[in-house]
Amino acid sequence: MTILSNIGAALFFIAFILLILCIISFFKKNGKAKQYGRPTVILFMISIILITASTTKSEHPVVEFFSTLSFILFIFFLVLAILSVIKKTGVAKKQFIITAVLFVIFVALSGISDSSSEKTTATSTKVTSNNEEQKDSEKKKEADEKTQKQEDEKRLADEQARKQEDEKRQADEQARKQQEEQKRQAGEQARKQQEEQKRLADEQSRKQQEEQKRLADEQSRKQQEEQKRQADEQARKQQEEQKAQQAQTQPASGNTSSAYYKNCAAVRAAGKALLYKGQSGYDSHLNRDGDGVACEK
């Protein structure tokens, strides 16, 4: 349509130039007015048809084209008929008949075009109404979609908030469990440390008691050994002294070698504290512990 419109505009411009030349020739009366007039009229007709065809939207473009063509021809022959009447060429009647036929054709084609136009208008109105309804429906649909989108966004926001709340609750629960576990482990560690300290203290106390007992036993053993050594030393000295005394007194009392004592009381009554093995009066029944010293107690 744009191409047709451009071509029609170019032809119209050329026809306008030819029209100017035709007018100039008419006033100069050089005989070229008729030569310029025919192509001018033809170009005007073609340009108008092209421009009309390019700007008119119809369901029957062929009918519209011939309707426009018949109208232009109607104008053309009407002008020729009027000129024939003025010039009295004798062809005015024939030209008026052609003009009337063209007018009838123009009216008939215009009626068809108008009917189509009305139908097109009705269709366009219906289409417009449908378009408006469709637009309303689309607007409603968009509103519903927007509402649904807002509801979805709200639902997602609520879901996100709930999810964050769950995550926070889980984090709090995890932190609480970790604190309880740390507290339990700390308590368990403290209990184990206390038990270990108590065990070490008991072990240390036991070792100290055992060491003290060992030292006490060692001390007691050493004291007993020292007492026994001292007693043995004392007995040895007494025995030596008694032997010395016996050696001195034996010549005077030669019958004492066969002395017999019934018990330690008799020994003490005889003035002797202890009797050593080998001395006069020593007998095994006086030495209960068999250490060679009689009447120790």
TORKOL-4160 file (C-alpha; in steps of 0.2 Angstrom, whole numbers, padded with zeros to 4 digits, m for minus):
297
<pt num="1" X="0000" Y="0000" Z="0000"/>
<pt num="2" X="0014" Y="0012" Z="0003"/>
<pt num="3" X="0022" Y="0008" Z="m0014"/>
<pt num="4" X="0005" Y="0012" Z="m0022"/>
<pt num="5" X="0003" Y="0028" Z="m0013"/>
<pt num="6" X="0021" Y="0034" Z="m0018"/>
<pt num="7" X="0017" Y="0029" Z="m0036"/>
<pt num="8" X="0001" Y="0038" Z="m0035"/>
<pt num="9" X="0009" Y="0054" Z="m0028"/>
<pt num="10" X="0022" Y="0054" Z="m0041"/>
<pt num="11" X="0009" Y="0052" Z="m0055"/>
<pt num="12" X="m0001" Y="0066" Z="m0047"/>
<pt num="13" X="0014" Y="0077" Z="m0047"/>
<pt num="14" X="0018" Y="0074" Z="m0065"/>
<pt num="15" X="m0001" Y="0077" Z="m0070"/>
<pt num="16" X="0000" Y="0093" Z="m0060"/>
<pt num="17" X="0015" Y="0099" Z="m0071"/>
<pt num="18" X="0006" Y="0093" Z="m0087"/>
<pt num="19" X="m0009" Y="0103" Z="m0081"/>
<pt num="20" X="0001" Y="0119" Z="m0079"/>
<pt num="21" X="0008" Y="0116" Z="m0097"/>
<pt num="22" X="m0009" Y="0113" Z="m0104"/>
<pt num="23" X="m0016" Y="0129" Z="m0096"/>
<pt num="24" X="m0001" Y="0139" Z="m0103"/>
<pt num="25" X="m0004" Y="0131" Z="m0120"/>
<pt num="26" X="m0022" Y="0135" Z="m0119"/>
<pt num="27" X="m0019" Y="0154" Z="m0116"/>
<pt num="28" X="m0005" Y="0154" Z="m0130"/>
<pt num="29" X="m0017" Y="0145" Z="m0142"/>
<pt num="30" X="m0002" Y="0136" Z="m0150"/>
<pt num="31" X="m0012" Y="0120" Z="m0152"/>
<pt num="32" X="m0003" Y="0109" Z="m0139"/>
<pt num="33" X="m0017" Y="0111" Z="m0125"/>
<pt num="34" X="m0025" Y="0096" Z="m0132"/>
<pt num="35" X="m0009" Y="0086" Z="m0132"/>
<pt num="36" X="m0005" Y="0090" Z="m0114"/>
<pt num="37" X="m0023" Y="0089" Z="m0108"/>
<pt num="38" X="m0026" Y="0070" Z="m0112"/>
<pt num="39" X="m0011" Y="0063" Z="m0103"/>
<pt num="40" X="m0015" Y="0075" Z="m0089"/>
<pt num="41" X="m0032" Y="0068" Z="m0087"/>
<pt num="42" X="m0026" Y="0051" Z="m0088"/>
<pt num="43" X="m0012" Y="0053" Z="m0075"/>
<pt num="44" X="m0024" Y="0062" Z="m0063"/>
<pt num="45" X="m0036" Y="0047" Z="m0065"/>
<pt num="46" X="m0023" Y="0034" Z="m0062"/>
<pt num="47" X="m0015" Y="0044" Z="m0047"/>
<pt num="48" X="m0032" Y="0046" Z="m0039"/>
<pt num="49" X="m0036" Y="0028" Z="m0041"/>
<pt num="50" X="m0019" Y="0023" Z="m0034"/>
<pt num="51" X="m0020" Y="0035" Z="m0019"/>
<pt num="52" X="m0038" Y="0030" Z="m0015"/>
<pt num="53" X="m0033" Y="0011" Z="m0017"/>
<pt num="54" X="m0018" Y="0013" Z="m0005"/>
<pt num="55" X="m0028" Y="0023" Z="0008"/>
<pt num="56" X="m0045" Y="0013" Z="0008"/>
<pt num="57" X="m0047" Y="m0003" Z="0017"/>
<pt num="58" X="m0061" Y="m0013" Z="0011"/>
<pt num="59" X="m0066" Y="m0032" Z="0010"/>
<pt num="60" X="m0069" Y="m0029" Z="m0009"/>
<pt num="61" X="m0054" Y="m0019" Z="m0016"/>
<pt num="62" X="m0059" Y="m0023" Z="m0034"/>
<pt num="63" X="m0077" Y="m0016" Z="m0031"/>
<pt num="64" X="m0069" Y="m0001" Z="m0023"/>
<pt num="65" X="m0057" Y="0001" Z="m0037"/>
<pt num="66" X="m0070" Y="0000" Z="m0051"/>
<pt num="67" X="m0081" Y="0012" Z="m0041"/>
<pt num="68" X="m0068" Y="0025" Z="m0040"/>
<pt num="69" X="m0064" Y="0022" Z="m0058"/>
<pt num="70" X="m0082" Y="0024" Z="m0064"/>
<pt num="71" X="m0083" Y="0040" Z="m0053"/>
<pt num="72" X="m0068" Y="0048" Z="m0061"/>
<pt num="73" X="m0074" Y="0043" Z="m0079"/>
<pt num="74" X="m0091" Y="0050" Z="m0074"/>
<pt num="75" X="m0083" Y="0067" Z="m0070"/>
<pt num="76" X="m0072" Y="0066" Z="m0086"/>
<pt num="77" X="m0087" Y="0062" Z="m0098"/>
<pt num="78" X="m0097" Y="0075" Z="m0089"/>
<pt num="79" X="m0084" Y="0088" Z="m0092"/>
<pt num="80" X="m0083" Y="0082" Z="m0110"/>
<pt num="81" X="m0102" Y="0082" Z="m0112"/>
<pt num="82" X="m0103" Y="0100" Z="m0105"/>
<pt num="83" X="m0089" Y="0106" Z="m0117"/>
<pt num="84" X="m0098" Y="0097" Z="m0132"/>
<pt num="85" X="m0114" Y="0107" Z="m0128"/>
<pt num="86" X="m0104" Y="0123" Z="m0127"/>
<pt num="87" X="m0095" Y="0119" Z="m0143"/>
<pt num="88" X="m0110" Y="0111" Z="m0151"/>
<pt num="89" X="m0100" Y="0097" Z="m0158"/>
<pt num="90" X="m0116" Y="0085" Z="m0159"/>
<pt num="91" X="m0109" Y="0071" Z="m0148"/>
<pt num="92" X="m0115" Y="0079" Z="m0132"/>
<pt num="93" X="m0130" Y="0067" Z="m0131"/>
<pt num="94" X="m0119" Y="0052" Z="m0133"/>
<pt num="95" X="m0107" Y="0058" Z="m0120"/>
<pt num="96" X="m0122" Y="0062" Z="m0108"/>
<pt num="97" X="m0128" Y="0044" Z="m0110"/>
<pt num="98" X="m0111" Y="0037" Z="m0106"/>
<pt num="99" X="m0110" Y="0049" Z="m0091"/>
<pt num="100" X="m0127" Y="0043" Z="m0085"/>
<pt num="101" X="m0121" Y="0025" Z="m0087"/>
<pt num="102" X="m0105" Y="0028" Z="m0078"/>
<pt num="103" X="m0115" Y="0037" Z="m0064"/>
<pt num="104" X="m0127" Y="0022" Z="m0062"/>
<pt num="105" X="m0112" Y="0010" Z="m0061"/>
<pt num="106" X="m0104" Y="0022" Z="m0049"/>
<pt num="107" X="m0119" Y="0022" Z="m0038"/>
<pt num="108" X="m0121" Y="0003" Z="m0039"/>
<pt num="109" X="m0103" Y="m0001" Z="m0035"/>
<pt num="110" X="m0104" Y="0012" Z="m0021"/>
<pt num="111" X="m0119" Y="0003" Z="m0014"/>
<pt num="112" X="m0110" Y="m0013" Z="m0014"/>
<pt num="113" X="m0095" Y="m0005" Z="m0006"/>
<pt num="114" X="m0106" Y="0004" Z="0007"/>
<pt num="115" X="m0114" Y="m0012" Z="0011"/>
<pt num="116" X="m0098" Y="m0020" Z="0013"/>
<pt num="117" X="m0092" Y="m0005" Z="0023"/>
<pt num="118" X="m0107" Y="m0006" Z="0034"/>
<pt num="119" X="m0104" Y="m0025" Z="0036"/>
<pt num="120" X="m0086" Y="m0021" Z="0039"/>
<pt num="121" X="m0091" Y="m0008" Z="0051"/>
<pt num="122" X="m0102" Y="m0020" Z="0060"/>
<pt num="123" X="m0089" Y="m0032" Z="0060"/>
<pt num="124" X="m0076" Y="m0020" Z="0066"/>
<pt num="125" X="m0089" Y="m0014" Z="0079"/>
<pt num="126" X="m0091" Y="m0032" Z="0084"/>
<pt num="127" X="m0072" Y="m0035" Z="0083"/>
<pt num="128" X="m0070" Y="m0019" Z="0093"/>
<pt num="129" X="m0083" Y="m0025" Z="0106"/>
<pt num="130" X="m0074" Y="m0042" Z="0106"/>
<pt num="131" X="m0058" Y="m0033" Z="0108"/>
<pt num="132" X="m0064" Y="m0023" Z="0122"/>
<pt num="133" X="m0071" Y="m0038" Z="0130"/>
<pt num="134" X="m0055" Y="m0047" Z="0127"/>
<pt num="135" X="m0046" Y="m0032" Z="0134"/>
<pt num="136" X="m0057" Y="m0032" Z="0149"/>
<pt num="137" X="m0055" Y="m0050" Z="0151"/>
<pt num="138" X="m0036" Y="m0048" Z="0149"/>
<pt num="139" X="m0037" Y="m0034" Z="0162"/>
<pt num="140" X="m0047" Y="m0045" Z="0173"/>
<pt num="141" X="m0035" Y="m0059" Z="0170"/>
<pt num="142" X="m0020" Y="m0048" Z="0173"/>
<pt num="143" X="m0028" Y="m0042" Z="0189"/>
<pt num="144" X="m0032" Y="m0060" Z="0194"/>
<pt num="145" X="m0014" Y="m0064" Z="0190"/>
<pt num="146" X="m0008" Y="m0049" Z="0199"/>
<pt num="147" X="m0018" Y="m0054" Z="0214"/>
<pt num="148" X="m0013" Y="m0072" Z="0213"/>
<pt num="149" X="0005" Y="m0066" Z="0211"/>
<pt num="150" X="0003" Y="m0055" Z="0227"/>
<pt num="151" X="m0005" Y="m0070" Z="0236"/>
<pt num="152" X="0009" Y="m0081" Z="0230"/>
<pt num="153" X="0022" Y="m0068" Z="0236"/>
<pt num="154" X="0013" Y="m0067" Z="0252"/>
<pt num="155" X="0013" Y="m0086" Z="0254"/>
<pt num="156" X="0031" Y="m0087" Z="0249"/>
<pt num="157" X="0035" Y="m0073" Z="0262"/>
<pt num="158" X="0025" Y="m0082" Z="0275"/>
<pt num="159" X="0033" Y="m0098" Z="0270"/>
<pt num="160" X="0050" Y="m0090" Z="0271"/>
<pt num="161" X="0046" Y="m0082" Z="0288"/>
<pt num="162" X="0040" Y="m0099" Z="0294"/>
<pt num="163" X="0056" Y="m0107" Z="0287"/>
<pt num="164" X="0067" Y="m0094" Z="0296"/>
<pt num="165" X="0057" Y="m0097" Z="0312"/>
<pt num="166" X="0060" Y="m0116" Z="0310"/>
<pt num="167" X="0078" Y="m0113" Z="0307"/>
<pt num="168" X="0079" Y="m0101" Z="0322"/>
<pt num="169" X="0070" Y="m0114" Z="0333"/>
<pt num="170" X="0082" Y="m0128" Z="0326"/>
<pt num="171" X="0097" Y="m0117" Z="0329"/>
<pt num="172" X="0091" Y="m0113" Z="0347"/>
<pt num="173" X="0087" Y="m0131" Z="0350"/>
<pt num="174" X="0104" Y="m0136" Z="0343"/>
<pt num="175" X="0113" Y="m0122" Z="0354"/>
<pt num="176" X="0103" Y="m0129" Z="0369"/>
<pt num="177" X="0108" Y="m0147" Z="0366"/>
<pt num="178" X="0126" Y="m0141" Z="0363"/>
<pt num="179" X="0125" Y="m0132" Z="0380"/>
<pt num="180" X="0118" Y="m0147" Z="0389"/>
<pt num="181" X="0131" Y="m0158" Z="0381"/>
<pt num="182" X="0145" Y="m0146" Z="0386"/>
<pt num="183" X="0138" Y="m0145" Z="0403"/>
<pt num="184" X="0136" Y="m0164" Z="0404"/>
<pt num="185" X="0153" Y="m0167" Z="0398"/>
<pt num="186" X="0160" Y="m0153" Z="0410"/>
<pt num="187" X="0151" Y="m0162" Z="0424"/>
<pt num="188" X="0157" Y="m0179" Z="0418"/>
<pt num="189" X="0175" Y="m0172" Z="0417"/>
<pt num="190" X="0173" Y="m0164" Z="0434"/>
<pt num="191" X="0167" Y="m0180" Z="0441"/>
<pt num="192" X="0181" Y="m0190" Z="0433"/>
<pt num="193" X="0193" Y="m0178" Z="0439"/>
<pt num="194" X="0186" Y="m0179" Z="0457"/>
<pt num="195" X="0186" Y="m0198" Z="0456"/>
<pt num="196" X="0204" Y="m0197" Z="0449"/>
<pt num="197" X="0209" Y="m0185" Z="0463"/>
<pt num="198" X="0201" Y="m0196" Z="0476"/>
<pt num="199" X="0209" Y="m0211" Z="0469"/>
<pt num="200" X="0226" Y="m0203" Z="0469"/>
<pt num="201" X="0223" Y="m0196" Z="0486"/>
<pt num="202" X="0217" Y="m0214" Z="0492"/>
<pt num="203" X="0232" Y="m0221" Z="0483"/>
<pt num="204" X="0244" Y="m0208" Z="0491"/>
<pt num="205" X="0236" Y="m0211" Z="0508"/>
<pt num="206" X="0237" Y="m0230" Z="0506"/>
<pt num="207" X="0255" Y="m0228" Z="0501"/>
<pt num="208" X="0259" Y="m0217" Z="0515"/>
<pt num="209" X="0251" Y="m0228" Z="0527"/>
<pt num="210" X="0260" Y="m0243" Z="0520"/>
<pt num="211" X="0276" Y="m0233" Z="0520"/>
<pt num="212" X="0272" Y="m0228" Z="0538"/>
<pt num="213" X="0268" Y="m0246" Z="0543"/>
<pt num="214" X="0284" Y="m0252" Z="0534"/>
<pt num="215" X="0294" Y="m0239" Z="0543"/>
<pt num="216" X="0286" Y="m0243" Z="0559"/>
<pt num="217" X="0289" Y="m0261" Z="0557"/>
<pt num="218" X="0306" Y="m0258" Z="0551"/>
<pt num="219" X="0309" Y="m0247" Z="0567"/>
<pt num="220" X="0301" Y="m0260" Z="0578"/>
<pt num="221" X="0311" Y="m0273" Z="0570"/>
<pt num="222" X="0327" Y="m0263" Z="0572"/>
<pt num="223" X="0322" Y="m0259" Z="0590"/>
<pt num="224" X="0319" Y="m0277" Z="0594"/>
<pt num="225" X="0335" Y="m0282" Z="0586"/>
<pt num="226" X="0344" Y="m0268" Z="0596"/>
<pt num="227" X="0335" Y="m0274" Z="0612"/>
<pt num="228" X="0340" Y="m0292" Z="0608"/>
<pt num="229" X="0358" Y="m0287" Z="0604"/>
<pt num="230" X="0359" Y="m0276" Z="0620"/>
<pt num="231" X="0351" Y="m0291" Z="0630"/>
<pt num="232" X="0363" Y="m0303" Z="0622"/>
<pt num="233" X="0377" Y="m0291" Z="0625"/>
<pt num="234" X="0371" Y="m0289" Z="0643"/>
<pt num="235" X="0369" Y="m0308" Z="0645"/>
<pt num="236" X="0386" Y="m0311" Z="0638"/>
<pt num="237" X="0394" Y="m0298" Z="0650"/>
<pt num="238" X="0384" Y="m0306" Z="0664"/>
<pt num="239" X="0389" Y="m0323" Z="0659"/>
<pt num="240" X="0407" Y="m0318" Z="0658"/>
<pt num="241" X="0406" Y="m0309" Z="0675"/>
<pt num="242" X="0398" Y="m0325" Z="0682"/>
<pt num="243" X="0411" Y="m0336" Z="0675"/>
<pt num="244" X="0424" Y="m0325" Z="0682"/>
<pt num="245" X="0415" Y="m0326" Z="0699"/>
<pt num="246" X="0413" Y="m0344" Z="0698"/>
<pt num="247" X="0431" Y="m0346" Z="0693"/>
<pt num="248" X="0435" Y="m0336" Z="0709"/>
<pt num="249" X="0423" Y="m0346" Z="0720"/>
<pt num="250" X="0424" Y="m0363" Z="0713"/>
<pt num="251" X="0439" Y="m0369" Z="0724"/>
<pt num="252" X="0430" Y="m0364" Z="0740"/>
<pt num="253" X="0414" Y="m0372" Z="0735"/>
<pt num="254" X="0418" Y="m0387" Z="0725"/>
<pt num="255" X="0401" Y="m0395" Z="0727"/>
<pt num="256" X="0391" Y="m0382" Z="0718"/>
<pt num="257" X="0394" Y="m0389" Z="0701"/>
<pt num="258" X="0380" Y="m0401" Z="0704"/>
<pt num="259" X="0367" Y="m0388" Z="0710"/>
<pt num="260" X="0349" Y="m0390" Z="0705"/>
<pt num="261" X="0335" Y="m0378" Z="0705"/>
<pt num="262" X="0317" Y="m0382" Z="0704"/>
<pt num="263" X="0312" Y="m0366" Z="0697"/>
<pt num="264" X="0318" Y="m0348" Z="0695"/>
<pt num="265" X="0311" Y="m0343" Z="0712"/>
<pt num="266" X="0324" Y="m0355" Z="0719"/>
<pt num="267" X="0337" Y="m0348" Z="0708"/>
<pt num="268" X="0333" Y="m0330" Z="0714"/>
<pt num="269" X="0333" Y="m0337" Z="0732"/>
<pt num="270" X="0351" Y="m0343" Z="0729"/>
<pt num="271" X="0355" Y="m0325" Z="0725"/>
<pt num="272" X="0357" Y="m0328" Z="0706"/>
<pt num="273" X="0347" Y="m0317" Z="0694"/>
<pt num="274" X="0351" Y="m0327" Z="0678"/>
<pt num="275" X="0358" Y="m0344" Z="0674"/>
<pt num="276" X="0368" Y="m0346" Z="0658"/>
<pt num="277" X="0370" Y="m0362" Z="0649"/>
<pt num="278" X="0385" Y="m0371" Z="0655"/>
<pt num="279" X="0384" Y="m0363" Z="0673"/>
<pt num="280" X="0380" Y="m0374" Z="0688"/>
<pt num="281" X="0362" Y="m0376" Z="0691"/>
<pt num="282" X="0357" Y="m0372" Z="0673"/>
<pt num="283" X="0343" Y="m0384" Z="0666"/>
<pt num="284" X="0332" Y="m0383" Z="0651"/>
<pt num="285" X="0316" Y="m0382" Z="0661"/>
<pt num="286" X="0322" Y="m0365" Z="0668"/>
<pt num="287" X="0325" Y="m0359" Z="0650"/>
<pt num="288" X="0308" Y="m0358" Z="0642"/>
<pt num="289" X="0313" Y="m0349" Z="0625"/>
<pt num="290" X="0329" Y="m0360" Z="0623"/>
<pt num="291" X="0340" Y="m0345" Z="0620"/>
<pt num="292" X="0353" Y="m0351" Z="0633"/>
<pt num="293" X="0348" Y="m0339" Z="0646"/>
<pt num="294" X="0338" Y="m0346" Z="0661"/>
<pt num="295" X="0326" Y="m0336" Z="0672"/>
<pt num="296" X="0326" Y="m0320" Z="0661"/>
<pt num="297" X="0309" Y="m0315" Z="0668"/>
